């Protein structure tokens, strides 16, 4: 290779590296306008261009698998510890070390090896009828299987990842045998065959089809600011944070990790660190009426009205890993 060719090759390599260094490729299963606002602010602050690809968690995960080592993805954002586990199992993430992330993200909301970090969190709460259920009459997930609630419990299907993670947390608390016993008791107490989403369970309580429902906190927060029909239904139920006298309420998350074949790893880490800033956390969480993971960041008024609560500190990676066992248990219990 002559000097001119060598110099040209070095120049091309330098330009390619420089251009690459100004990009972070984000694959995201979140779809909120507020997220775009944060990305634009990151670009303005750092000069790093955010290239965004959006889709469902399943579709993006399959795309990442197909792309393999050729994937340009730097970070993957998805919802629920179960899906984070699926991505982890597929080799999508790599472990990273960051003093900033270790300091800001609570230990139970990040992977022990730094393969992913929680971005926002939501509580899996119980909603009780204000008319038919007195305050303090139901206080835990375990209460849902008591004879008192036979024919009165509303919850969505076992195919729902949020319920799978809840059962994964029950496995962590009671072992597989105890979790299966709980699932069987829950099925025996159902007011109807599981149907619809979380808001449908809340509406069914308001309509008198059951007395208690299980739902994510952000769905109820949305209803409080929703249509007149949703507001009317929400006014008929009250929030119960389960297990406050014990391990605490089950908390799940949306999370982000650096992809195994990230071509812009430094930018990817800087991007995640930026999302943990108080301002970014508040906007990011508000986009879906979720709680920020970083202590001290503000929450939306609807969530503040629920009050504070004690959360289960089991690491989200644990009930994520329990997902396959949870699905088997739910199936054996007849939870459809």
C-alpha positions in Angstrom: 0.0 0.0 0.0 1.6 3.4 -1.0 1.6 6.5 1.2 -1.3 8.1 -0.6 -3.5 5.1 -0.3 -2.6 4.6 3.3 -3.3 8.3 4.1 -6.6 8.1 2.3 -7.6 4.9 4.2 -6.7 6.5 7.5 -8.7 9.6 6.6 -11.8 7.5 5.7 -11.4 5.6 8.9 -11.1 8.9 10.9 -14.1 10.4 9.3 -16.2 7.3 9.7 -15.2 7.1 13.4 -15.9 10.7 13.9 -19.4 10.5 12.3 -20.2 7.4 14.2 -19.2 9.1 17.5 -21.9 11.7 16.9 -24.8 9.2 16.9 -26.7 7.0 19.3 -29.1 4.5 17.7 -32.1 3.9 20.0 -34.5 1.0 19.5 -37.6 1.8 21.7 -40.8 0.1 22.6 -42.1 3.3 24.2 -44.2 5.7 22.1 -44.7 9.0 23.8 -44.2 12.6 22.5 -42.5 13.5 25.7 -39.7 11.0 25.0 -38.9 12.9 21.8 -38.7 16.1 23.7 -36.0 14.6 26.0 -34.1 13.2 23.0 -34.0 16.6 21.3 -32.6 18.1 24.5 -30.0 15.5 24.7 -29.0 16.3 21.1 -28.8 20.0 21.9 -26.7 19.4 25.0 -24.2 16.9 23.6 -24.3 17.2 19.8 -25.0 13.5 19.6 -27.8 12.7 17.1 -30.5 10.3 18.4 -31.6 8.0 15.6 -34.9 6.4 16.8 -36.6 3.2 15.7 -39.9 2.4 17.4 -42.1 -0.7 17.6 -43.6 -3.2 19.9 -41.3 -5.0 22.3 -41.7 -8.3 20.6 -41.1 -6.8 17.1 -38.0 -5.0 18.1 -36.6 -7.9 20.0 -37.0 -10.1 16.9 -35.4 -7.4 14.8 -32.4 -7.3 17.1 -32.1 -11.1 16.9 -32.2 -11.0 13.1 -29.6 -8.3 12.9 -27.3 -10.0 15.3 -23.7 -8.8 15.2 -24.5 -6.5 12.3 -27.1 -4.5 14.4 -26.5 -0.8 14.5 -28.6 -0.6 17.8 -26.8 1.1 20.7 -29.6 0.9 23.3 -32.9 -1.0 23.6 -35.8 0.4 25.7 -38.6 -1.9 26.7 -41.3 -2.3 29.3 -41.5 -4.9 32.1 -38.7 -7.0 33.8 -40.1 -10.0 31.9 -39.3 -8.5 28.6 -35.9 -7.3 29.8 -35.2 -10.9 30.8 -36.2 -12.1 27.4 -33.7 -9.6 25.8 -31.0 -10.5 28.3 -31.5 -14.3 27.6 -31.2 -13.6 23.8 -27.8 -11.9 24.4 -29.1 -8.5 23.4 -27.4 -6.6 26.3 -23.9 -6.1 27.5 -22.9 -5.2 31.0 -21.7 -1.7 31.6 -20.2 0.1 34.5 -21.1 3.7 35.4 -20.7 5.4 38.7 -23.5 7.8 37.8 -26.0 5.0 37.1 -24.9 3.0 40.2 -25.5 6.1 42.3 -28.8 7.2 40.9 -30.6 3.9 40.0 -31.7 1.9 43.1 -30.2 -1.5 43.3 -33.5 -3.3 42.9 -34.2 -1.4 39.7 -31.0 -2.3 37.8 -29.4 -5.5 36.7 -26.7 -6.8 39.1 -24.2 -6.9 36.2 -25.3 -3.6 34.6 -27.0 -5.2 31.6 -30.1 -2.9 32.0 -31.3 0.0 34.2 -34.8 1.0 35.2 -36.1 4.2 33.6 -39.5 4.5 35.2 -41.5 2.4 37.6 -45.1 1.5 38.2 -46.9 -0.2 41.1 -49.2 -3.2 40.7 -52.0 -2.0 42.9 -55.4 -3.2 44.1 -58.4 -1.0 43.5 -61.3 -1.5 45.9 -65.0 -0.5 45.6 -65.5 2.5 47.8 -69.1 1.4 48.3 -68.7 -2.3 49.0 -65.2 -2.6 50.5 -64.2 -0.8 53.6 -60.7 0.7 54.0 -58.4 -1.9 55.5 -60.6 -4.8 54.5 -58.0 -5.9 51.9 -54.4 -5.1 52.4 -52.3 -7.6 50.5 -52.0 -9.8 47.4 -52.4 -12.8 49.6 -55.8 -11.4 50.8 -57.1 -11.8 47.2 -57.4 -15.6 47.7 -59.4 -15.5 50.9 -63.0 -16.9 50.9 -64.2 -13.3 51.5 -63.4 -12.4 47.9 -64.9 -15.5 46.1 -66.5 -14.3 42.9 -65.3 -10.7 43.5 -61.8 -10.5 42.0 -61.1 -8.9 38.6 -57.7 -9.2 36.8 -56.6 -9.6 33.2 -55.4 -12.7 31.6 -52.3 -14.8 32.4 -50.8 -13.9 29.0 -50.3 -10.4 30.3 -46.7 -9.7 31.1 -47.6 -7.6 34.1 -49.4 -10.5 35.7 -46.5 -12.8 34.9 -44.1 -10.6 36.7 -46.5 -10.3 39.6 -46.5 -14.1 39.9 -42.7 -14.0 39.4 -42.5 -11.8 42.5 -44.8 -14.3 44.4 -42.4 -17.0 43.5 -39.6 -14.9 45.1 -41.7 -14.4 48.2 -43.3 -17.8 48.6 -41.5 -20.3 46.4 -43.0 -22.0 43.4 -45.4 -24.2 45.5 -46.7 -21.2 47.4 -47.1 -19.2 44.2 -49.1 -21.9 42.5 -51.3 -22.2 45.6 -51.9 -18.5 45.4 -52.7 -18.7 41.6 -55.2 -21.5 42.2 -56.9 -19.5 44.9 -57.0 -16.4 42.7 -58.7 -18.3 39.9 -61.2 -19.7 42.3 -62.1 -16.1 43.4 -62.5 -14.6 39.9 -65.6 -12.6 39.2 -65.4 -13.5 35.5 -63.2 -15.0 32.9 -60.2 -12.6 32.5 -60.9 -10.1 29.7 -59.7 -6.7 28.6 -57.0 -4.5 29.9 -56.3 -3.0 33.3 -58.7 -0.1 32.9 -61.4 -2.6 32.0 -60.9 -4.3 35.4 -61.3 -1.0 37.2 -64.4 -0.1 35.2 -65.9 -3.5 36.1 -65.5 -2.8 39.8 -67.2 0.6 39.3 -70.0 -1.2 37.5 -70.5 -3.7 40.3 -69.2 -6.8 38.4 -66.6 -7.4 41.2 -65.4 -5.7 44.3 -61.6 -5.6 43.9 -59.3 -5.3 40.8 -55.6 -5.6 40.2 -54.0 -3.0 37.8 -50.9 -0.9 37.2 -50.9 2.5 38.9 -50.5 4.4 35.7 -53.8 3.1 34.3 -55.7 4.4 37.2 -53.8 7.7 37.0 -54.8 8.0 33.3 -58.4 7.4 34.2 -58.4 10.3 36.7 -57.4 12.5 33.8 -59.4 10.7 31.1 -62.9 10.9 29.6 -65.9 11.8 31.7 -66.8 8.1 31.7 -63.4 7.1 33.1 -63.4 9.8 35.7 -66.8 8.7 36.9 -65.6 5.1 37.2 -62.4 6.1 38.9 -64.4 8.1 41.5 -66.0 4.8 42.6 -62.8 3.0 43.5 -59.9 3.6 45.9 -56.2 2.7 45.8 -54.8 0.0 48.0 -51.0 -0.4 48.1 -50.6 -4.1 49.0 -48.3 -5.6 51.6 -47.4 -2.4 53.4 -47.0 -4.3 56.6 -44.6 -6.8 55.0 -42.4 -6.9 51.9 -44.1 -4.0 50.1 -46.0 -3.5 46.9 -44.8 -5.1 43.7 -43.1 -2.6 41.5 -42.2 -3.1 37.8 -40.4 -0.9 35.4 -39.5 0.2 31.9 -35.8 -0.2 31.3 -32.9 0.4 29.0 -29.7 -1.4 28.3 -26.6 -1.0 26.0 -26.8 -3.5 23.2 -24.2 -6.2 22.9 -22.9 -5.0 19.6 -23.3 -1.2 20.1 -21.1 0.7 17.7 -21.3 3.8 19.9 -21.0 2.5 23.4 -19.7 5.7 25.0 -22.6 7.6 23.5 -25.0 4.9 24.6 -23.9 5.2 28.2 -23.9 9.0 28.1 -27.5 8.8 26.8 -28.7 6.5 29.6 -26.9 8.7 32.2 -28.7 11.7 30.7 -32.1 10.0 31.1 -31.4 9.7 34.8 -31.1 13.4 35.3 -34.0 14.9 37.4 -35.4 17.0 34.6 -35.4 14.1 32.1 -36.8 11.7 34.7 -39.7 13.9 35.5 -40.6 14.3 31.8 -40.0 10.7 30.9 -42.1 9.4 33.8 -44.9 11.9 33.2 -45.3 10.7 29.6 -47.0 7.5 30.9 -48.1 8.6 34.4 -45.3 6.5 35.9 -43.0 7.1 38.9 -39.4 8.2 38.2 -36.7 5.7 39.4 -34.4 8.5 40.7 -35.1 9.7 44.2 -36.1 13.3 44.4 -37.5 13.6 40.9 -41.1 15.0 40.8 -44.2 12.9 40.0 -47.4 13.8 38.3 -50.2 15.1 40.6 -52.4 12.0 40.1 -49.7 9.8 41.5 -49.0 12.2 44.3 -52.6 12.0 45.3 -52.2 8.2 45.9 -49.7 9.0 48.7 -46.4 7.4 49.4 -45.9 3.6 49.7 -43.4 0.9 50.6 -42.2 -1.0 47.6 -41.0 -4.6 47.4 -37.2 -4.4 47.1 -36.7 -7.7 45.4 -34.5 -7.1 42.4 -36.5 -6.9 39.2 -34.0 -9.3 37.6 -35.3 -12.0 40.0 -38.9 -11.9 38.9 -37.8 -11.4 35.4 -35.9 -14.7 35.6 -38.9 -16.3 37.2 -41.1 -15.5 34.1 -40.9 -19.0 32.5 -41.8 -20.7 35.8 -44.6 -18.1 36.4 -46.1 -18.9 33.0 -46.1 -22.7 33.8 -47.6 -22.1 37.2 -50.4 -19.9 35.8 -51.2 -22.5 33.2 -51.4 -25.3 35.7 -53.6 -23.2 37.9 -56.1 -22.7 35.1 -55.6 -18.9 34.8 -56.7 -18.1 31.3 
